Amino acid sequence: MNINWIINMVLRRLVSRAVGAGVNAGINAVARRSKPQDRGQGQIAPPVQQAGRSRIPSVKQGRRQR
């Protein structure tokens, strides 16, 4: 075994562990972000139907042209 081979093996393990830790951290961050955060302020989320309506601006009916 040559010194270059040993260095390459050590670096390969270190890099693979670092990449694995980064992937796990990213997955955990996304999982934490998707959970609903309850801060205890008593805020109730509006139902889906009402929330959808509040985001869509109402359109006034114009006069029809002949």
MOMOBEL-V60335 format. One record per run of one state. SS is the DSSP state (H for helix, E for strand, L for the rest). FROM is the first residue (numbers start at 1). TO is the last residue. Records with the same first field share a line. If there is no record, write none. Layout:
BEGIN
SS->FROM-TO + FROM-TO
END
This chain:
BEGIN
L->1-2 + 35-47 + 56-66
H->3-34 + 48-55
END
